[in-house]
């Protein structure tokens, strides 16, 4: 695509492609990126952690599940939701006990 569209594309506002990496940048953030974080139009879930994974903590995870209800994927399951991960999520000190007492 880059070769085909060379010189023919225009930059769009980052709110139309708000990416996870934008949430981790701490310095030298352009105002347009801050606006994209505050009011994204399209959220691109980049990176290894995805909102359909149980242990994911993406700030737009609830928006993902709210919007998926209006798609053919509305019956999708939460990946990794099992009794072990539920216990670890709500009782994280159990991991400490397991390491201490085996």
C-alpha positions as CSV (number, residue, x, y, z in Angstrom):
1,X,0.0,0.0,0.0
2,X,2.8,2.4,0.8
3,X,4.2,2.2,-2.7
4,X,0.8,2.5,-4.3
5,X,-0.3,5.4,-2.2
6,X,3.0,7.2,-2.0
7,X,2.4,11.0,-1.9
8,X,-1.4,10.5,-2.2
9,X,-2.4,10.2,1.4
10,X,-3.4,12.8,4.0
11,X,-2.8,12.6,7.7
12,X,-6.0,12.3,9.8
13,X,-6.6,13.2,13.4
14,X,-5.3,10.5,15.7
15,X,-8.8,10.2,17.3
16,X,-9.7,8.1,14.3
17,X,-7.0,5.6,15.2
18,X,-6.4,5.9,19.0
19,X,-3.9,3.2,19.7
20,X,-2.9,1.6,23.0
21,X,0.6,2.9,22.8
22,X,-0.8,6.5,23.0
23,X,-1.9,5.7,26.6
24,X,1.6,4.9,27.7
25,X,3.5,8.0,26.3
26,X,4.3,10.3,29.2
27,X,6.1,13.2,27.7
28,X,6.0,15.4,24.7
29,X,2.4,14.5,23.9
30,X,0.8,16.6,21.2
31,X,-2.5,18.1,22.0
32,X,-4.1,16.1,19.2
33,X,-3.0,12.9,20.8
34,X,-4.4,14.0,24.2
35,X,-7.7,14.8,22.4
36,X,-7.6,11.3,20.8
37,X,-7.2,9.8,24.3
38,X,-10.0,11.9,25.8
39,X,-12.5,11.5,22.9
40,X,-11.5,8.6,20.6
41,X,-13.7,7.9,17.5
42,X,-12.0,4.6,16.7
43,X,-10.0,2.6,19.3
44,X,-7.3,0.3,17.8
45,X,-6.5,-2.3,20.4
46,X,-2.8,-2.7,19.6
47,X,-0.4,-4.7,21.7
48,X,-0.6,-8.1,23.2
49,X,-3.3,-7.5,25.7
50,X,-6.8,-7.5,24.1
51,X,-10.2,-6.4,25.6
52,X,-11.7,-9.9,25.0
53,X,-9.1,-11.4,27.4
54,X,-10.2,-11.7,31.0
55,X,-7.1,-10.3,32.6
56,X,-7.0,-7.3,30.3
57,X,-7.3,-3.8,31.9
58,X,-7.5,-1.6,28.9
59,X,-9.3,1.7,29.8
60,X,-11.7,1.2,26.8
61,X,-12.5,-2.5,27.6
62,X,-16.1,-1.7,28.7
63,X,-16.6,0.2,25.4
64,X,-15.5,-2.8,23.5
65,X,-18.0,-5.1,25.2
66,X,-20.8,-2.5,24.9
67,X,-20.3,-2.1,21.2
68,X,-19.8,-5.8,20.4
69,X,-23.4,-6.4,21.6
70,X,-24.5,-4.8,18.3
71,X,-22.4,-7.1,16.1
72,X,-22.6,-10.8,14.9
73,X,-19.9,-11.4,17.6
74,X,-22.2,-10.6,20.5
75,X,-22.0,-14.1,21.8
76,X,-18.2,-14.1,22.0
77,X,-16.7,-15.5,25.2
78,X,-14.2,-13.8,27.4
79,X,-10.9,-15.5,26.7
80,X,-9.2,-16.8,29.8
81,X,-12.2,-16.5,32.1
82,X,-11.9,-19.5,34.3
83,X,-12.1,-20.2,38.1
84,X,-8.3,-19.8,38.6
85,X,-8.2,-16.4,36.9
86,X,-11.3,-15.2,38.7
87,X,-9.8,-16.2,42.1
88,X,-6.5,-14.5,41.2
89,X,-8.2,-11.4,40.0
90,X,-10.3,-10.9,43.2
91,X,-8.0,-12.5,45.7
92,X,-4.5,-11.7,44.5
93,X,-3.0,-12.4,47.9
94,X,-3.6,-16.1,47.3
95,X,-0.6,-16.1,44.9
96,X,1.5,-14.8,47.7
97,X,0.4,-17.7,49.9
98,X,1.0,-20.2,47.2
99,X,4.6,-18.9,46.7
100,X,5.2,-18.9,50.4
101,X,3.7,-22.2,51.3
102,X,3.9,-24.0,48.0
